[in-house]
C-alpha cells in the first residue's frame, strides 16, 4: 500500500471537535487506499503551559527533565486521535517516540533524529492497521531517555517519517491554507502559491517559519519528500494548499516567487575600525560568543587605514551586541571610535529560483524602491535572494511595491 | 544505603508550590541518609480531565489508548518533582514506568504488576543519585505498550517499589493525617490510630478506601512492607501519621480498632422462593452475571418448602438486581412471589484483630444498638469484623454509640 504522512499542528487538534475533524480527513485518505501515518502535536497551549511550569520550577532546568515533562502533550493527542479513528471504524493505534522507536541524539530539548525504526509500524500495517498515530516532537536517546526536537519539531517528525517510510507525500495541516507570495496581512494582493521549490521555501523562512519549521524543509529537500501545506479548517481537494517540492517539478516560474520581510531588525555600525587583516574575525567572533545572530554585513571602503563596519541583527540583541563589543574593546583586542545603532530598520527580500536564469532582478528591485523614495541602507544577495535593509516605516510600502512590480499577483 | 519510598497523591502535587513542599519533605529524608524513591500521582484533577476526554471520544474505548492518554499526567509531575529537587541541590531524576521498567500484565486500565526491574535505578543510586522520582499508576506490558493499574494505582506502585527495593518503610503522603477509629465527620470523638494491622486496614476499607487503595494494603501485607499514612500539609515527625503493619508489631490492642460504615446500601428480599438445593446458586449466579455486587446474604428458615432470601448490594445496583432476577424468573429457572427492596439502609461494622482473643464483642455490639432502639436487619461476621444492616437514619447514632461503648476514644 502507498504510505501517506499527515501532520496536524496544535490548533488542528486543540479540542475533541477538531480532533474529530482531523480524523475525518485521515479517513478520506484511508478510503483512497493509503496506509496513513498521522503525526500530532499537543493541543494548542499545552506545551507552553508545561514549559512555563518547568521554567518557574527551575530557571536553568535539566533539559532531560524538561523533555520528560513537555513531551507528554503529544502522547495525549496521539491516544485521543487513535480513539477517534477507531470510533469511525478505522483500525488505528497510537505510538510514542520510544515505541516506534524514533532514535535521536542526546541533545535534549533540541535533539536531532538519528533513525526511525520502521519494523514495528510496518508489521502492524501488515496486520491490517490502517493508521499509525505518532506523537510528534519526541524521540528517545541512546540512554533510553525521552528527547524533544525543539519548537516546531512535529514538522520535522512528519518529514522524517515520510522519508523513512518512502511516503508518497507529507501533508502538513495547519491554520493557514498554504504559502503566499507575501504576507496577506500587509499586502492584500498576496496570492497563494500552488507550488514552491524547497530552496525558495527555505529563503522565505520569514514567511514560512510561521507555517513550516526550517529544519523540516531542509530534511524534505535532502530526502526529496513532497511536502504539502494546507488548512485543516476547510474541505480540501487533492490540489489544495501549496506543494513544496523539487525545482524540477515546477514547470515555469516567475523570476521572483515571493517577497519576504523581517520587521525587527537593527543596523549597527562600528565607526573608524582599524582596517587590518583579522579585524573582522575579532568583531564577529566577539558577537558570536555574545550570542548575537548577525545577519547582513557590509564593510565600507577604507580611508587612512581605518574603515566602518556595518551589520544587522534582531532588535532585541542590540544590547548584547553593544556589551560584547565593548568588552572586546576593553580587553584591548579591538579599537573603534563609536558604535551607532539604528533600531528602526526592517529587512525586505525578494526570493525566486528564476533569478538564476533571469537577469536584472536586482536592478529592477532597486529601481522600484528608488521610485517610491525608499533609501536602501544595506544590501546582501544570494543565488536566489536579494535582501535590503530599509527604514521600518517604509517596510509595508516596499513589500507592496515589489509585489506589484514583479507581478506576483498573477500566475506565471 | 537504606531505601525509603515516599508517595505523594494528587492533592500533594496539585501545583508547583505543593510540589516544592513535598520536595522539602523528601530532602529531609535524604539528609537522614536514605536513598529515596518518590512515587508521584498526577496533579489533582488532571487524570479525571483526561478520562473525560477519552470517554467523550469513545464511550467503549480501547483500553490500550485509554492508558496511553491517562498515564501522561504522572510523567509531568515526575519531571517537575525531579527539577524541584535538583533546584534544592538534591541529585534526582525522573523515571516513567517503561524506563524502570515496571512490567505489568496486558490487562489495560487495570493491569497487575508482574515485576519491577531494580538494576537501572540501583545503578543510578550507585552513581550518586539520591532520589528516583517515579511516575506512579503506570507500567509497560509484555507488548511494550503503556499500561495503568486502575484508580489509586499509585499506592500500589509505591508498595511494590518498597517490596522490590526492600525499603525500610513506605510513606504515603495524603490530605489526611492518618487512619481514624471512625470517620471524624460523623463522630467527633474519632481518634487517630498510631498503628493498625494490615488485616484491620483491609476490613476498614470503607474508611481506608479514601486513604489507601485496598490492593496496596494486600500487597503490603504479603510482602510485609511497613506502610505509613501521613499528611503532606503538616510538618511531620518520625512518629506522625498511622503505621499500617503486621499484627506482631502491635503490642496491645483494643478488641475493636475501629467502626466503619457504608451509607449507600440496599436490602432486597425475595419472598417465597422454592427451598431446594441449587436455588441459591441460581439466584446469585443471575445477580453476578447482571453485574450486581452482593454483600450480605441471609436465608430465612423454611416453611412449607418455601423460604425468603435476603441480600444487600449498593443502592445504585438495585435496578440491575431487579432486572437480572426478573429475567431469570422469565426464563423459568426461578420462581418467587415478590422482590421487596429497601433502599434506606446502611451498614455499620466493628473491626478489630482483638476479637480473635476477646469474646463477647458481638453480644456487646447488639446490646448497644438495642439500648439505642436501633433494629438490626441483617448480620454478617468474619473473624475480625461484625457488620449489621440498620435503617439509614440510625447510622450516625449507631457509629457514635459503638465508638463510645468500645472506648475507641481512649488508647488501649
Interface residues (C-beta under 8 A of the other chain):
Chain A: X16 X19 X50 X53 X54 X56 X57 X58 X61 X62 X64 X65 X66 X68 X69 X71 X72 X73 X75 X76 X78 X79 X80 X82 X83 X84 X86 X87 X93 X94 X96 X98 X99 X144 X145 X146
Chain B: X16 X19 X50 X53 X54 X56 X57 X58 X61 X62 X64 X65 X66 X68 X69 X71 X72 X73 X75 X76 X78 X79 X80 X82 X83 X84 X86 X87 X93 X94 X96 X98 X99 X144 X145 X146
